[in-house]
């Protein structure tokens, strides 16, 4: 592919930084934790570690020089490989999602990394451009959009003229008309402050400080100094109070900074075809997903969020929603619950969220109590074997088990309406799951002997995702389960 383009030279730096991140744990183990060790495996590990970094330094240069790409009319063509040449052709129609990430070291050069996600598995699941000019990344995305528009228009023109006028109007309405993006949500300062408190980022400061102290103590023996400082502080209550206040201020500042760097430029927007999520200050991330690829929606609430009437909305997509090890399918984790419901309907006009769902009957709670509490039995056995003096914790565990089952019963709800199925489950937390009939690829109804006796059943839905998404609702009535089965049987 002599006429193909190379990525920007900064792609070599990005690839090497990725290598350093992958082996950073080994660096901590060999050069920090065992800094004073002269064991043979530590010495050998250090030599191999440095040799690998040197090898990767030359490898990333050769990989960059030997990698070229071309945008043809219907596919992205890529040639890569140092010793073994490999040609990849990814048709535009297979591209499910588009993701971009702009780390702080790429921002000054006007560069970004771009990932094209397909529905495949393994190494063929995505194609990543390590560093591109922002204009080039936009050109690639515009090429994909242009191809989709051409394909949609061709499919529309192929529709038979024998359709009635109303049906022709419905087909014409399916043709995407690209308007300007509509911004649906950007967090305010109050939202950022609320997120910093609820994300408990400040708690992360404690293990960080302990780790730093332990590493320094192995080299300089600061334990004695810490003991002297502690003896000095306990002599005066106002010094203790001052230290506590300073620590709280540092922890809160740490949490605010960390939250701002993650959500400071957060934005949720959409057009007629796609949903766009942008986040990050130093490391900017940009993600887009086709609305038709959204298979289901999950509304998650922890116990604290339920008390504060907050919610997190997650999208279940046919393509991968995990970028560089970080899940980015969340529509902001700290949305007001009411706003979360309206936001779903704004972004996905084909989805409806109902707040009134059917409760479970009393016999469902009875069945939960009869079920063997395996966690309590195993926990009690471990306590008796390892810590018999803590036998009283068995009653605490039993109380938590009973309380969880009551909470799970109170949370669980079920509803089918039109083409939608919606159910909620959980215990201390709650998850509301919403999907449409044509998005469910498999439906399963199960009954054990105990459930049959109580007239209960369990249903399980499967949606196309990566990995496949399975959602289970247990201990609903047989009538509810039959209703869900009839609902699914009408699938076209």
N, C-alpha and C positions, 0 to 999 in steps of 0.2 A: 504494500500500500504506500507507494512512493509519494502520492499526492495528498496523503492524509495529514491531519494536524497533530502536533504534539500538544500535550498539556503544558501549562505554564511551568517554568523551571522551579517555582516554589513548591510544585508537587513533590519534588525530591525532599525538601525540608519537611513537608507534611508527612510523607511516608516514614521518614526517619524519626520524627517525633512520635508517630504511632508505634514504631518499634520500641522506643524508649519507654513508652507507657506500658507496653505489654510485658516488659522485663523489669519494671520498676520494683515489683515485689522482691525479685531476686536481688536487686541492688540493696534494698533495705536489709534483707537477710544476710548478705555477704559483707557489706561494707558499713552497716550501722549496728545491727543487733550483735554481730560477731566481730566488731571492730578490733578487739584485743585478742582474738583467737588466732592460733597458729596451727590449727588442726589441718591434716593433709587434704581433707575434702573441701575445707574453706579456701585454702590456697589454690587448689585445682579449680574450684568453682570460679574464683576471681579471674584466673587466667583464661578460662573458657568464656567467661562473661565479656571480658575485654576483647577477646578474639572475635566473638560473635558481633559485637558492635562495630568493629573494624570491617568485618565481612559485609555487614549490612550497609555500611557507608559506601562501599563500591557497588553493591548490588542495586541500591536504589537509583544510582546514576545510570547503570546499564539498563535497568527496567524502564526508566524515563526515556532514554534514547531509543529504545526498541518498541515503544508503545505509540501507536498512531490510531486516529479515529476519523471516520467520515460519516456525515449525515446524508444518507441516500434518500430516495423518495419515500421509501416505506420502512426503513430500518436504520439502526445505528450499527455501523460496521467497525469492528475493533480488532487490530492486530497487536499482540503482545507476546512476551516471553523472551528470555535471554538465550538459553541453550535450545529449548524446544519452542518453536513458534506456534502460536495458537490464534486462530481466527474465530471471532465471535460475531454473530449477527443477531441483533435483538429487534424484532419487528415492533414498530410503534404501538400496534394494537395490543401487545402483551404488557406494555408499561401501565401499571396500576396506579402508582403514586410517585410523586416527585418530591425529593427532600433536598434541602441545602443547609449547609452549616458553615458559618464564617468564624473560625477561631480568631482570637485577638491578634495572632501573628500574621494573619492573612488580611486583616482589615486595612492596615496602612497602604497596602499595594492594590486595593480595589479588587481583591480576589475572593473567591468562595469555592467550596467543594460541593459537588452535585451528585446525587444518587438517584438512579432510576430503578424503582422497585417493580419486579414482575411477580407473577403468581407462582413461579417455579420454586423448587426447594433446593437447598444445598448451595454450592458455589455459583449456580446459575440464577440465583434468586435476585441478584441486583447487579448493577453496573455503576461503579463509583469513579468520578473524575476528581482526582485529589486536589487540584487547584486549577481554576479557570478564571478568566476575567468575568466580572459580573455581566458585562454585555454578552459574552459568549454563552454563559449559563442561560441568560434570558433568550438568546437565539435558539438554543436547544429546546427550551420549554415551549417557545412559540412555534417551533417546527412540529412538536408533538400536538399542540392545540390545532394547528392548521390541518394536520393529517386527520384528527378526529372530526373536525368540521367537514372536510371533504367526504369522509366515510359516511357521516350522518346524512349529508345531503344526497349522496348516491343511494343510500338505503331508502330515503324518503321518495326520491324520484322513481324508484322501482316499484312502489306501491301501485297496485292495480287501480285503474280509473273507474272500475265498477263499484268501488266503495260508495256508500251514500255520502251526502254532503257533510253530515255531522261527523262521520268517521274520518273524512278528509281533514276536517278542522282539527280533530284530536291529533292526527298525525303531524299536522303542521305545527301544532303547539309543542310537539316533542323535539322539534329542531332547536338546538340551543342558540339563543340570541345573546351574545356576550355584552352585558352592560358593565358599567364601572363597578368595581368591588364595593360592597356595602360592609362597613365596619360595624360589627355587632357588639363587641365588648373590648374595652381596654381598662385595666385596673386603675383605680384612683389611689391617692396616697393612703387613704383609709383602708383600701383593700390590701395594699402592700403591707401596712402595719398589722392588719388582721392575719395576713398570711404568715408573717414572720413569727407571730405568737403561736398560731396553730400548727405550724410546721415543725416547731420545737428545734429549729436550727441551732439555737443557742446551747442546747444540751450537747451538741457535737463538740463544743469547745472543751468540755471536761475530759473526754478521752484523748483529745489532741494534746492538751496540756500535760496530762499524765504520761503520754508517750514521749513527749519532748523531755520531761523531767527524768524519766527512766533512762533514755539514751544519753543525756548529759551526765547523769549520775554514774554510769558505767565508766566514764572517762575521767571526770573531775571530782567524784565523790562529794556531791552537794547535799547528801542526806544529813550530814552533821550540821551544815549551815541551816537547813530547813528545820531541824530540831531546835536549834538555838533561836531561830526566828519564832517558832511556835511558843517556846517558853517565854519569850519576851511579850508576845501578843496576849497570852492568857492572863498576864498580870493586870491588864487594863481592858475593861469592857468596851470603852469607846474606840480603842484601836481595833478590837475584833469587829465592832459594828462598821468602822470605816473600811476595813478589808472586805467585809461582806458586800457593802454598798459598791465599792470599786469593782469587785468581781461581777456583781449583777449588771453594772453599767457596761463592762467589757463584753459580757455574754450577750446582752441585749443588742449592743452595737454589732457584734459578730453576726447575730441572727438577722438583723436588719440589712447589713451589707450583703450577706449571702442570699437573702430573699430578693433584694433589689437586683443583684446581678442576674438572677434567674428570671424574675418576672417584671423587671423595670420597663422593658419595651414589649411586654406581652400584648398580643393583638389577635383577635379572632374576627375573620372577615369571610366573605363569600361572594360568588357571582352565581349565574344561573347553573353552572356546571360543577363548580368545585368549592371546597371549603379550604381556607388558608389559615394556618396557625404560625405565628411568629413569636419567638421568645429569645431571651438572653440579651445581655448588655456587652460583656467582653466577648463571649462566645455566642454569636448570633446563630439561631436555628430557624429554618423556614421549612414548612411542610405543607403540601397540598394533597388533597384526596378528592377523587371524583365522587360526587354524591351518590351515583348509582352503585359504587363499590361498598357503600356502608351497608353492612348486613344486619346490624343490630345496634342498640344503644343501651348502655348500662349507667344507672345513676347510683353512685356509691356514697354512703354516709357512715362515718364512724360514729361511735356513741357520743363523742364530744360535738361532732358536726350536727348530729340530730338534735342535741340540746340547744345549739346555737342556730338551728334552722339553716344550715349550709349543706352543700352537696357538691360532688365531683361527677362530671359527665364524661364517659369514655366511649369512644367509637370502636365498634368491632368491624374491621375492614377485611375485604377479600385479599388485600395486599399486606405486606409487612408494615407495622407501625412502630418498629423499634429501630432507632438510628444511633449507631455508635454506642450501643449498650444502654441507651436511655430511652425510656418509653415516652413518646410524645403524642399519644392518642388522646390525651386528656384535654377537655375544654376548660382549663383553669380549675385547680383543685378546691377553690374556696368560694364558689358561687353561692349567692343566696338561693335557697331551694326553689322559690317561686320563679326567680330569673332563670334558673336551670331549665325548668319546664318550658318556658316561653322561648328560650334560646334554641332548644332542640327543634321546635316547630318552625322557627325562623330559618335555621340552617337547612333543615330537611323537611320541606313542605309535605312530603309523603308520609311523615310520621305524626302520630297524635299521642299525647300523654294524658291519661286519665288519673285523677287523684282518688276517685272512689272505686275501690276494688272489693271483691268478696272476701270476707273473713272465713277462717276455718271453723268447723263445728267443735264442740267440747270433746268429742271422742278422739279427735286428733291430738289434743293435749294428753288425754289418758294413754293413748298409744305411745306417746313420747316418754311418759313416766314408766311404763312397763318395760320399755326397751332397756337392755342390760347396759349399765354405765361403765363401759370398758375403761375409759380414761381414769375414773375414780378408783376402780379396782386395781389397775396397773400402778397408778400413783401411790395408792396405799401399800401395795406390796413392796414397792421400791423404798418407801419410807421405813417400813418395818425392818427391811433387810439392811439398809445402810444407816438410817438415823432413827432408831426406835424411840429415842428421847423426844423426837418431834412428832409423836403419834397424833397429837391434837390437830396437826395440819390436815389430817385426813378429813375431819369434819368441815374444815374450811373449803377443801376441794369438793366435798359432797354438796355443800351449800352453793358453791359456784356452778356446779353441774346442774342442780335443780333450777337455779336462777336463770342459767343460760337457756334451758329448755322452755321455761315460761316465756322468756324474752323472744325466743325463736317462734313460738306459737303466736305471740301477739304481733310480731312483725310480718309473718307470712300472709300474703294476699294473692289473689288470682283473678284474671279477667280476660275474656275474649270479646272483642268488639270489631265487627266488620272484618277486615283483613288482618287485624292486629291481634297479637297475644301479648299479654303483659302480666308478669308476676314478680313478687317481691319475696325475698328470703333473707335469712341472717339470724343473728342473735344479739350480741352487743353492737354489731354493725348491721347495716341493712343495704341490700343491693336490689334495685329495681331493674328488671330486664324487659326490653321492648323490642319486638321484631315483627316482621310482616310474614304472611303465609308463604309468599313466593321466595322468601329469603331462607326459609328453613329447608335444608336438604335431607333431613332425616328426623323422624319423630318416633319415640319409643315410650310405651306404657308398660309399667312393671308393677307386680303385686306379689308380696311375700304372703306366707300363711297368716302371719299376724295382721297384716294389712287387710287381707280378705275378710278376716273375722270382724274387723272394725269397719269394714266398708270403705277402706282407704286405698290409695294408689300413689305411685310416683311417676311423673312424666319427665321426659328428657328430650330437649331439642338440640339439634346440631346445625350450626351455621358455617358457611364457608369462610375460613380465615386462615392465617398462618401463625401458629398452628390452628387446626380445626377447633372451633369454639363450641363447647358443650355446656349447656345450662340445665340444671336439675331443680325440680320443685318436688319436695317429698311431703307425704302425709296429707294430700288433698283428698276430697271425697271421690268415690267412684263416679258419681254423676259429673263432677268437675272434669275428671280425667276423660270420661266419655265425650263430654262437650268439646274438650280440646282435640280429641281424636277425630270427631266429626268435622271440626273446624279445619284440621289439616287435610282431611280427605277431599275437601273441596279445592285443593291446590291444583292449578292448571299448569 
